[in-house]
Amino acid sequence: GLDALSHLQCLRLAHNRIVSQGSGDTKCPALDSGWELAKLASIADSLTAVDISNNCASTFPPALCSLTQLTSLDLRSNQVRRIPETLSQMVSLTKLYLDRNPVEH
């Protein structure tokens, strides 16, 4: 698992056709809360940048908000419509890329 990557600082998952759980697309890997929490917990303290751009995610992955060390989050070119209020927990975040998403205001 990711336990061996305890010093990982940047996780780039761009251009992987990742979808949100429940999208109905069985050919693409899904971002569900179980995957997020289980996989990211072991690297949460070192991770400073996550890039999930150019995928098909329709929801903001909730577990990302628990990554308080993140300084950069790239969700460009997805289908994200809502930004969770828990985004305020990301106290170190200085760069947030959401362009090319149908975000509702």
C-alpha positions as CSV (number, residue, x, y, z in Angstrom):
1,G,0.0,0.0,0.0
2,L,0.9,3.6,0.4
3,D,2.5,3.0,3.8
4,A,5.9,2.7,2.2
5,L,5.5,6.2,0.7
6,S,5.4,8.0,4.0
7,H,7.6,10.9,2.6
8,L,5.4,11.4,-0.5
9,Q,4.7,15.1,-1.1
10,C,2.9,15.2,-4.4
11,L,0.3,12.8,-5.6
12,R,-0.6,13.3,-9.3
13,L,-3.6,11.4,-10.6
14,A,-4.4,13.6,-13.6
15,H,-5.7,12.1,-16.9
16,N,-6.8,8.8,-15.4
17,R,-10.6,8.9,-16.2
18,I,-11.3,8.8,-12.4
19,V,-15.0,9.2,-11.7
20,S,-17.0,9.9,-8.5
21,Q,-18.6,6.9,-6.8
22,G,-22.1,6.2,-8.0
23,S,-21.5,7.7,-11.5
24,G,-22.4,4.4,-13.1
25,D,-19.2,4.2,-15.1
26,T,-17.7,0.8,-14.3
27,K,-14.8,1.1,-16.7
28,C,-13.2,3.9,-14.7
29,P,-11.7,3.9,-11.2
30,A,-14.0,5.6,-8.7
31,L,-13.2,8.1,-5.9
32,D,-15.2,6.8,-3.0
33,S,-14.9,7.7,0.6
34,G,-13.5,4.3,1.6
35,W,-10.7,4.5,-1.0
36,E,-9.8,8.1,-0.1
37,L,-9.6,7.6,3.7
38,A,-7.9,4.2,3.6
39,K,-5.3,5.2,1.0
40,L,-4.5,8.7,2.0
41,A,-4.3,8.3,5.8
42,S,-0.8,6.8,5.7
43,I,0.6,9.7,3.7
44,A,-1.5,12.6,5.0
45,D,1.3,14.2,7.1
46,S,3.7,14.5,4.2
47,L,1.4,15.2,1.3
48,T,1.4,18.9,0.2
49,A,0.0,18.7,-3.4
50,V,-2.7,16.6,-5.0
51,D,-3.6,16.8,-8.7
52,I,-6.8,15.1,-9.8
53,S,-7.2,17.3,-12.8
54,N,-8.6,16.2,-16.2
55,N,-10.8,13.3,-14.8
56,C,-14.5,12.8,-14.6
57,A,-15.1,13.4,-10.8
58,S,-18.5,15.0,-10.2
59,T,-18.1,15.5,-6.5
60,F,-15.3,17.1,-4.4
61,P,-13.6,14.2,-2.7
62,P,-14.5,14.7,1.0
63,A,-11.4,13.1,2.5
64,L,-9.2,15.7,0.8
65,C,-10.5,18.2,3.4
66,S,-8.8,16.2,6.1
67,L,-5.4,16.7,4.5
68,T,-4.5,19.8,6.5
69,Q,-0.9,19.9,5.2
70,L,-2.0,20.4,1.5
71,T,-0.8,23.6,0.0
72,S,-2.0,22.9,-3.6
73,L,-5.1,21.1,-4.8
74,D,-5.8,20.8,-8.6
75,L,-9.3,19.7,-9.6
76,R,-9.4,21.4,-13.0
77,S,-11.4,19.9,-15.8
78,N,-13.7,17.6,-13.9
79,Q,-17.5,17.8,-13.3
80,V,-17.4,19.2,-9.7
81,R,-20.6,21.2,-9.0
82,R,-20.3,21.9,-5.2
83,I,-17.4,22.8,-2.9
84,P,-17.9,21.5,0.6
85,E,-17.9,23.8,3.6
86,T,-15.3,21.5,5.1
87,L,-12.8,23.1,2.7
88,S,-12.2,25.6,5.5
89,Q,-10.3,22.8,7.3
90,M,-7.6,22.9,4.7
91,V,-5.7,25.6,6.7
92,S,-2.4,25.3,4.7
93,L,-4.1,25.5,1.2
94,T,-2.7,28.4,-0.8
95,K,-3.5,27.1,-4.3
96,L,-6.9,25.7,-5.4
97,Y,-7.6,25.1,-9.1
98,L,-11.2,24.5,-10.0
99,D,-11.4,26.0,-13.5
100,R,-13.3,24.1,-16.1
101,N,-15.8,22.7,-13.6
102,P,-19.6,23.5,-13.5
103,V,-19.3,24.8,-10.0
104,E,-22.7,26.2,-8.7
105,H,-22.6,29.4,-6.7
